[in-house]
Every structure is written in structure tokens, then in C-alpha cells.
Amino acid sequence: MSKIKVADFYYGAVLSMLFHNGVMPALVENGDDRQVYDFTTDKSECRLFIKYRANKQDTKKPDYSSWIFAISDDKAELQKYIDEGKNLLLALVCGSSELDKSQLAILDKSQIQDILSREKTSITISRIKGEKAFRISVGGGRENSIQVKCNRFEELF
């Protein structure tokens, strides 16, 4: 099996960030549209659920980026992990045609619960160039959104 899947580039980027920070995850679930890892750090034990989008949505504004992640098939699994008391994190790899312009948004357990409680079937996440946070639309535009800090990796791991 020498052929590399597109998903491998995105999951590999997240794993590389973990390895470079001394975190050694163990694969729990594997699929083309998501992967799940368990790991232990000096701070805590976590379950990391990773999803990716290879490209952002077409927008009319060059400094505005937006990605849509379908979660309808993942909602029950995410809720199960929360109900089991897992310290759940959701990594959304926001891809770009220029791979080095890709971004990573990491949602913590409370943000995931907030989204699940709204019975959404997708997550629309966006960022304006220069902003220090992503925004997840929960209805009513950017003013009514969940904010996710951009540089959470060190904070959470």
C-alpha cells in the first residue's frame, strides 16, 4: 500500500504537532473523514477527535476564510465520549490549496457540548485575517458565534 490518501496529509500535520510537543497519541478509531486518538500529557489525559476539510469555501473577501464540517454522522460518537467522561477535544483542520496556509482550530469539551446542544448537523468555522480567534456560527452572523482562540495548541497540550 504505497498510495498516500489526502486525509493522511491533514491527520499527519496534527500528529506532527503532537510529536514535536512530546505527546505520543494512540490511535483509537480510523476513517477517511475522521480519526480519534487517546493520549496522556503532564497536564491530563485526552481523547482527540480530528476532522479535516481540504479546502475553504469560496468567498468574495480575500481576507475571510470559512470551512464547513459535517458532524451529523459524528454527533452520537462525540456525545458518547462526553457521557463517558472523556476529556474530549475536537481538532478541525482547516485546509488550504496552499498546504502551508492551512490552519488548526481546537475545540474543548464545553464548546463541543454547546454545539451538540444546538442540534447542528454541521460546523461552519471562519476567520478573518489577523483575528486572534476563529468563529463558529450558531445563527445570526459573526456577532452570535462561539469564539475559538487560534493558538490553543500549547494551552491544551
Buried (B, 14 or more C-beta within 10 A) or exposed (E): EEEEEEBEBBBEBBBEBBEEEEBEBEEBEEEEEBBBBBBEBEEEEBBBBBBBBBEBEEEEEEEBBBBBBEBEEBBEBBBEBBEEEBBBBBBBBBBBEEEEEBBBBBBBBEBBBBBBEEEBEEBBBBBBEEBEBBBBBBEEEEEEBBEBEBEBBEEBB
